[in-house]
Amino acid sequence: MSATDEIDLAAPADPPAGAATSDDPIHEPAPRPRRFGSVEALAVLLVLLVIFRGPLASMISSPRLQTWTTVFVSVLVQAVPFLVFGVILSAVIAVYVPRSFWARALPKHPALAVPAASLAGVVLPGCECGSVPIAGSLIRRGVTPAAALAFLLAAPAINPIVLTATAVAFPNNPEMVVGRGVASLIVAMTMGWLWLRLGKAEWIKLPHRPDLDGMSRGNAFWSAARHDVMHAGGFLVLGAAAAATINVVVPERWLTSLASNPVLSVLALAVLAVLLSICSEADAFVAASLSQFSLTSRLVFLVVGPMVDLKLISMQTGVFGRRFASRFAPATLVAGILTGTLVGVILL
C-alpha cells in the first residue's frame, strides 16, 4: 500500500448527499402554504357579486325569489340578536363558573338529581351546542350521568332566552311558551329517569380532556363564543333558507294537505326539526313561519329540535360515543313527539 493510499484512508469520508455539514447554513423549514379560509371565501363571494350583479338583479326581481328573500331575511333579523346574546352568556357560564359547582349543587340521590338538574337548565341561557360539552364535564366531575343528560336536554329548551324568543315569535299565542317549557321539562326528566333504569355506563365514552383545558379564561371564552357562533349561526342560516324554500318551492296545496292531517303534520315537523338543526334561540321564528301547520305540530317542532337534530347527534357522538348516540337520540325523539303532542292537545 502506497503513502497516497494511506492518506486517502485516513481522510474522512465524504458526507452523504443531502446531509448538512458544519459549513452549510442551517435551513429553516419552508413556511406552510396559506390555506383558503373564510376571509378568502368572502372576498371571492364579493367579487362574484360585483361581476354578476346584473343577472342577480334580474333574478331578484322575480316575485317568488322576492318572497324567498323576505322570509329568509325576516327569520334572520328576528333570530340573530337572541343567538348572539345566548352564545355570549353560554360562554361566560362555561368558562367562568367552576365545573365542580354543579356537583355540589345537585342532590346526592340520583333520582332527585334528575329534576334538579333539569330545572338548573334555566340558568344556562345558551343553545344546545354549549350544553353537550358542559354535560360531558359534569359527568367528569362526578355528577350522575342521568342528571347530566337531563341537564343536556333541558338547558337549550327552558332557559329564559329561548322562552322569551318563543314569546316574541308567537305574540298571539302565549300558551306556546308554557307548552314548550312544560313539554321540554317533562322530556328531560323522563329521559334522565329512563337512563337510571336502563342506561349502562359502558355506553358513554368520554374524550380524555375538555376542549378548553389549558387555555386562559379570556382565550377560552373567545374560543367557546367563536365556536358556538360559527356552528349555531351557520345552522341558523341553513334553517332560515330551508324555511324560506319550503314557503316558496313546495306547492301550497301540498302543505295544506299535509298540515290538515293531525298525525302526518306532527311527524313531518318532527322530522323537519331533526333535519334543519336550528339553534334553540332561533327555531321559534322558523316555527312561526310555518303557519300552515297546527300549533300542536309546531310545538312538537320546538320540543324535538333542541333535543334531537343532526348537529346534536354528531356532537353527542363525539363527546359521549357512538354507542350512546345511537340509543339516546332515537329514544329522545320518540319521547319528544309523544310528550309534545300530549301537551299540545291539552294546552293548545
C-alpha positions as CSV (number, residue, x, y, z in Angstrom):
1,M,0.0,0.0,0.0
2,S,1.4,3.4,-1.0
3,A,1.7,6.5,1.1
4,T,-1.0,8.1,-1.0
5,D,-3.4,5.2,-0.2
6,E,-2.7,5.7,3.5
7,I,-3.5,9.4,3.3
8,D,-6.8,8.6,1.4
9,L,-7.8,6.0,4.1
10,A,-7.1,8.5,6.9
11,A,-9.1,11.2,5.3
12,P,-12.7,11.5,6.5
13,A,-15.4,10.0,4.2
14,D,-17.5,12.4,2.2
15,P,-20.9,13.1,3.8
16,P,-23.9,11.5,2.2
17,A,-25.7,13.5,-0.4
18,G,-28.1,16.0,1.2
19,A,-26.5,15.8,4.7
20,A,-25.8,19.1,6.5
21,T,-22.2,19.9,7.3
22,S,-20.7,22.4,9.7
23,D,-20.1,24.8,6.8
24,D,-23.6,24.6,5.4
25,P,-26.1,27.2,6.6
26,I,-29.0,25.9,8.7
27,H,-32.1,26.0,6.6
28,E,-35.3,26.8,8.4
29,P,-38.4,24.8,7.3
30,A,-40.3,26.3,4.5
31,P,-43.4,28.2,5.6
32,R,-46.6,26.3,5.2
33,P,-48.8,27.4,2.4
34,R,-51.7,29.6,3.4
35,R,-55.0,27.7,3.4
36,F,-58.1,29.0,1.7
37,G,-60.1,30.3,4.7
38,S,-63.3,32.2,5.4
39,V,-61.7,35.6,4.6
40,E,-60.7,34.5,1.1
41,A,-64.1,32.9,0.6
42,L,-65.8,36.1,1.5
43,A,-63.5,38.1,-0.9
44,V,-64.3,35.7,-3.8
45,L,-68.0,36.0,-3.0
46,L,-67.9,39.8,-3.1
47,V,-66.0,39.7,-6.4
48,L,-68.6,37.3,-7.9
49,L,-71.4,39.5,-6.6
50,V,-69.9,42.5,-8.4
51,I,-69.3,40.6,-11.6
52,F,-72.7,39.1,-11.8
53,R,-74.7,42.0,-10.3
54,G,-76.7,42.4,-13.5
55,P,-78.1,38.8,-13.7
56,L,-78.6,38.7,-9.9
57,A,-80.6,41.9,-10.0
58,S,-82.9,40.4,-12.7
59,M,-83.3,37.2,-10.7
60,I,-84.2,39.0,-7.5
61,S,-87.0,40.9,-9.4
62,S,-88.8,37.5,-9.7
63,P,-91.8,37.5,-7.3
64,R,-91.0,34.1,-6.0
65,L,-87.4,35.0,-5.2
66,Q,-88.6,38.2,-3.6
67,T,-90.8,36.2,-1.3
68,W,-88.0,33.8,-0.5
69,T,-85.7,36.7,0.3
70,T,-88.3,38.4,2.5
71,V,-88.9,35.2,4.6
72,F,-85.2,34.4,4.8
73,V,-84.2,37.9,6.0
74,S,-87.1,38.2,8.4
75,V,-86.2,35.0,10.1
76,L,-82.5,36.0,10.4
77,V,-83.2,39.6,11.7
78,Q,-85.5,38.3,14.4
79,A,-83.3,35.4,15.5
80,V,-79.7,36.8,15.4
81,P,-79.9,39.0,18.5
82,F,-81.1,36.1,20.6
83,L,-78.5,33.8,19.1
84,V,-75.6,36.2,19.8
85,F,-76.8,37.0,23.3
86,G,-77.3,33.4,24.2
87,V,-73.9,32.4,22.8
88,I,-72.1,35.1,24.8
89,L,-73.8,34.1,28.1
90,S,-73.3,30.5,27.5
91,A,-69.6,31.1,27.0
92,V,-69.4,33.1,30.2
93,I,-71.1,30.3,32.2
94,A,-69.0,27.6,30.6
95,V,-65.7,29.4,31.3
96,Y,-66.1,31.4,34.5
97,V,-68.4,29.1,36.5
98,P,-66.4,26.3,38.1
99,R,-67.5,22.8,36.8
100,S,-67.4,21.5,40.4
101,F,-70.2,23.9,41.3
102,W,-72.8,21.7,39.7
103,A,-71.7,18.6,41.5
104,R,-72.0,20.4,44.9
105,A,-75.3,22.0,44.0
106,L,-77.2,18.8,42.9
107,P,-78.8,16.3,45.4
108,K,-76.7,13.2,46.1
109,H,-79.6,10.8,45.3
110,P,-79.7,10.2,41.5
111,A,-83.5,10.1,41.3
112,L,-83.7,13.5,42.9
113,A,-80.7,14.9,41.0
114,V,-82.6,14.4,37.7
115,P,-85.4,17.0,38.2
116,A,-82.9,19.3,40.0
117,A,-80.5,19.2,37.0
118,S,-83.4,19.7,34.6
119,L,-84.5,22.9,36.5
120,A,-80.9,24.0,36.6
121,G,-81.1,24.4,32.8
122,V,-83.0,27.6,33.4
123,V,-79.7,29.3,34.4
124,L,-77.9,28.4,31.1
125,P,-79.1,30.9,28.5
126,G,-77.4,29.2,25.6
127,C,-78.1,26.8,22.8
128,E,-77.6,23.0,22.6
129,C,-74.2,23.5,21.1
130,G,-72.9,24.5,24.6
131,S,-74.9,22.0,26.6
132,V,-73.3,18.9,25.1
133,P,-69.7,19.7,26.3
134,I,-71.0,21.0,29.6
135,A,-72.9,17.8,30.2
136,G,-69.7,15.9,29.5
137,S,-67.8,17.9,32.0
138,L,-70.5,17.4,34.6
139,I,-70.0,13.6,34.3
140,R,-66.3,14.0,34.7
141,R,-66.8,16.0,37.9
142,G,-68.8,13.1,39.4
143,V,-72.4,14.1,38.5
144,T,-74.6,11.1,37.8
145,P,-75.0,10.6,34.1
146,A,-78.8,10.7,34.4
147,A,-78.7,14.2,35.9
148,A,-76.1,15.4,33.3
149,L,-78.2,14.1,30.4
150,A,-81.4,15.7,31.9
151,F,-79.5,19.0,32.1
152,L,-78.3,18.5,28.5
153,L,-81.9,18.2,27.2
154,A,-83.5,20.9,29.4
155,A,-80.9,23.7,29.2
156,P,-81.4,24.6,25.5
157,A,-85.2,24.4,25.7
158,I,-86.3,26.1,29.0
159,N,-83.8,28.8,29.5
160,P,-85.1,32.4,29.6
161,I,-83.6,33.4,26.3
162,V,-85.4,30.6,24.4
163,L,-88.7,31.1,26.2
164,T,-88.5,34.9,25.5
165,A,-87.7,34.3,21.8
166,T,-90.8,31.9,21.7
167,A,-93.0,34.6,23.2
168,V,-91.7,37.1,20.6
169,A,-92.3,34.7,17.7
170,F,-95.8,33.8,18.9
171,P,-97.1,37.1,20.3
172,N,-100.8,36.0,20.0
173,N,-100.2,32.5,21.4
174,P,-98.6,32.8,24.9
175,E,-99.7,29.3,25.6
176,M,-96.9,28.2,23.2
177,V,-94.3,29.4,25.8
178,V,-96.0,27.4,28.6
179,G,-96.4,24.4,26.4
180,R,-92.7,24.4,25.3
181,G,-91.4,24.8,28.8
182,V,-93.6,22.1,30.3
183,A,-93.2,19.6,27.5
184,S,-89.4,20.1,27.3
185,L,-89.0,19.7,31.1
186,I,-91.1,16.5,31.1
187,V,-89.0,15.0,28.3
188,A,-85.7,15.9,30.0
189,M,-86.8,14.4,33.3
190,T,-88.2,11.3,31.6
191,M,-85.0,10.6,29.7
192,G,-83.0,11.1,32.9
193,W,-85.1,8.6,34.8
194,L,-85.1,6.3,31.8
195,W,-81.3,6.4,31.9
196,L,-81.3,5.5,35.6
197,R,-83.4,2.5,34.8
198,L,-81.9,1.2,31.5
199,G,-78.7,3.1,30.9
200,K,-75.3,1.4,31.1
201,A,-72.0,3.1,32.0
202,E,-70.1,1.4,29.1
203,W,-72.4,3.2,26.6
204,I,-70.7,6.5,27.5
205,K,-67.1,7.0,26.3
206,L,-65.9,10.5,27.2
207,P,-62.9,12.1,25.5
208,H,-59.7,12.4,27.6
209,R,-59.9,16.1,28.3
210,P,-62.2,19.1,27.6
211,D,-61.5,21.2,24.6
212,L,-60.9,24.4,26.7
213,D,-58.4,22.8,29.2
214,G,-55.0,24.5,29.3
215,M,-56.3,27.8,27.9
216,S,-56.5,31.1,29.7
217,R,-60.0,32.3,30.7
218,G,-60.0,35.0,28.1
219,N,-58.9,32.7,25.3
220,A,-61.3,30.0,26.4
221,F,-64.2,32.5,26.4
222,W,-63.5,33.7,22.9
223,S,-62.8,30.2,21.6
224,A,-66.2,29.0,23.0
225,A,-68.0,32.0,21.7
226,R,-66.5,31.7,18.2
227,H,-67.2,28.0,18.1
228,D,-70.9,28.5,19.0
229,V,-71.4,31.5,16.7
230,M,-69.9,29.7,13.8
231,H,-71.8,26.5,14.3
232,A,-75.1,27.8,15.5
233,G,-75.0,30.8,13.2
234,G,-74.3,28.6,10.2
235,F,-77.1,26.2,11.0
236,L,-79.4,29.2,11.6
237,V,-78.7,30.4,8.1
238,L,-79.4,26.9,6.7
239,G,-82.6,26.7,8.6
240,A,-83.8,30.1,7.5
241,A,-83.0,29.2,3.9
242,A,-84.9,25.9,4.3
243,A,-87.9,27.6,5.8
244,A,-87.9,30.2,3.0
245,T,-87.6,27.5,0.4
246,I,-90.5,25.5,1.9
247,N,-92.7,28.6,1.7
248,V,-91.7,29.2,-1.9
249,V,-90.9,25.9,-3.6
250,V,-93.4,23.5,-2.0
251,P,-96.8,23.9,-3.5
252,E,-99.3,25.4,-1.1
253,R,-101.7,22.5,-1.7
254,W,-99.1,20.0,-0.5
255,L,-98.5,21.8,2.7
256,T,-102.2,22.3,3.2
257,S,-102.9,18.6,2.6
258,L,-100.0,17.6,4.9
259,A,-101.0,20.1,7.6
260,S,-104.6,19.0,7.6
261,N,-103.7,15.5,8.8
262,P,-103.0,15.7,12.5
263,V,-100.7,12.7,12.6
264,L,-98.7,13.4,9.5
265,S,-98.3,17.1,10.4
266,V,-96.8,16.2,13.8
267,L,-94.4,13.6,12.3
268,A,-93.4,15.9,9.4
269,L,-92.4,18.8,11.6
270,A,-90.6,16.4,14.0
271,V,-88.5,15.1,11.1
272,L,-88.0,18.6,9.8
273,A,-86.7,19.7,13.2
274,V,-84.1,16.9,13.1
275,L,-83.0,17.8,9.6
276,L,-82.9,21.6,9.9
277,S,-80.7,21.6,13.1
278,I,-81.7,25.1,14.0
279,C,-80.3,26.7,17.2
280,S,-82.8,26.8,20.0
281,E,-82.7,30.6,20.3
282,A,-83.9,30.8,16.7
283,D,-86.2,27.9,16.0
284,A,-89.3,29.6,17.3
285,F,-89.1,32.1,14.4
286,V,-88.9,29.3,11.9
287,A,-91.8,27.5,13.5
288,A,-93.9,30.7,13.4
289,S,-93.3,31.0,9.7
290,L,-94.8,27.5,9.1
291,S,-98.3,28.9,9.6
292,Q,-99.9,26.2,7.6
293,F,-99.4,23.7,10.4
294,S,-101.3,23.5,13.7
295,L,-99.9,24.9,16.9
296,T,-99.6,21.3,18.3
297,S,-97.4,20.2,15.4
298,R,-95.3,23.3,15.7
299,L,-94.9,22.7,19.4
300,V,-93.5,19.3,18.6
301,F,-91.1,21.0,16.3
302,L,-90.0,23.2,19.2
303,V,-89.7,20.4,21.6
304,V,-87.8,18.0,19.4
305,G,-85.4,20.5,17.7
306,P,-83.3,21.4,20.8
307,M,-83.0,17.8,21.9
308,V,-82.6,15.8,18.6
309,D,-81.1,17.1,15.4
310,L,-78.3,16.3,13.1
311,K,-75.7,18.5,14.7
312,L,-76.6,17.4,18.2
313,I,-76.4,13.7,17.2
314,S,-72.9,14.3,15.7
315,M,-71.8,16.3,18.8
316,Q,-73.1,13.6,21.2
317,T,-71.3,11.0,19.2
318,G,-68.1,13.0,19.6
319,V,-68.5,13.7,23.3
320,F,-70.2,10.5,24.6
321,G,-69.5,8.0,21.9
322,R,-71.4,6.3,19.1
323,R,-73.0,3.6,21.2
324,F,-74.6,6.3,23.4
325,A,-75.9,8.5,20.5
326,S,-77.3,5.5,18.6
327,R,-79.5,4.7,21.6
328,F,-80.2,8.1,23.3
329,A,-81.2,10.1,20.2
330,P,-84.0,7.8,18.9
331,A,-85.4,7.4,22.4
332,T,-85.4,11.2,22.9
333,L,-87.1,11.7,19.5
334,V,-89.9,9.3,20.5
335,A,-90.3,11.0,23.9
336,G,-90.3,14.4,22.3
337,I,-93.0,13.5,19.8
338,L,-95.3,11.9,22.3
339,T,-94.9,14.5,25.0
340,G,-95.1,17.5,22.7
341,T,-98.3,16.0,21.1
342,L,-99.9,15.3,24.5
343,V,-99.1,18.7,25.9
344,G,-100.3,20.4,22.7
345,V,-103.6,18.6,22.8
346,I,-104.1,19.7,26.5
347,L,-102.9,23.3,26.3
348,L,-103.4,24.3,22.7
